[in-house]
Amino acid sequence: MSDEFDEDLDEELDEPEEVASKTPSVASKTPAPRVAGDDLSIFLMSTIGPGEKKQKLGINTGNSVGEVKKTVGSIFGVDPSDFHLSHGGITLDDGNYMKDYPLKDGDTVLLIPASTAGI
């Protein structure tokens, strides 16, 4: 039994329509930075509660520390007023921008309880 096809495979196909114009835009859950900054991946280590928990997070250094704390609080299930962020022995101030601190890609930032932060 022979499986032969006599169809002409050289026919021209129509070009696909522009798919991007039909794709709805996706809104980011991360707030837009208010000042220009760099995109970094940092590790967050929570010292709150039993055991240490570690999570990776992409940030823009143009975001304020307070904005990042809101996101971090959601990730770890902790109210932002109950903890501070600390990097290199420095407690990050909520009113400052992440770029005000010497953060580099891959750095670890600690979540420390507000009651033990040295502010």
C-alpha positions, 0 to 999 in steps of 0.5 A, spaced: 500 500 500 502 506 497 501 513 501 503 518 496 500 525 496 499 529 489 498 536 493 503 541 491 506 544 497 509 550 494 503 554 495 504 561 498 501 562 505 498 568 507 503 572 512 500 572 519 496 578 522 500 582 527 499 578 533 502 583 538 496 588 536 491 583 539 495 581 545 492 585 551 497 589 555 499 586 562 499 591 568 505 590 573 504 589 580 510 592 582 510 599 582 513 604 577 519 607 580 519 614 581 526 615 579 531 612 574 534 606 577 537 599 575 534 592 575 537 588 580 535 581 583 536 580 591 535 575 596 531 577 602 532 573 608 527 573 614 529 572 621 522 573 623 518 567 626 521 560 627 526 558 622 529 563 616 526 563 610 529 566 604 526 569 597 529 572 591 526 578 589 527 583 582 527 590 584 528 597 581 533 601 585 529 607 583 523 604 588 523 607 595 524 602 601 517 603 603 514 601 596 519 595 596 517 593 604 510 593 602 512 588 596 516 584 601 511 584 606 506 581 602 511 575 600 512 573 607 505 575 610 508 580 615 505 587 616 511 592 613 510 596 619 513 590 623 519 589 620 525 593 617 530 592 611 537 591 613 543 591 608 550 590 610 549 592 617 545 598 615 537 599 616 534 602 610 530 608 611 523 607 608 523 614 605 530 613 602 530 610 595 533 603 594 539 606 590 541 610 596 544 604 599 550 600 596 546 594 593 549 589 588 545 584 584 545 577 588 546 581 595 542 579 601 537 583 605 535 582 611 528 583 614 529 584 622 523 585 627 521 593 628 523 592 635 530 590 634 532 594 629 537 600 631 533 606 629 
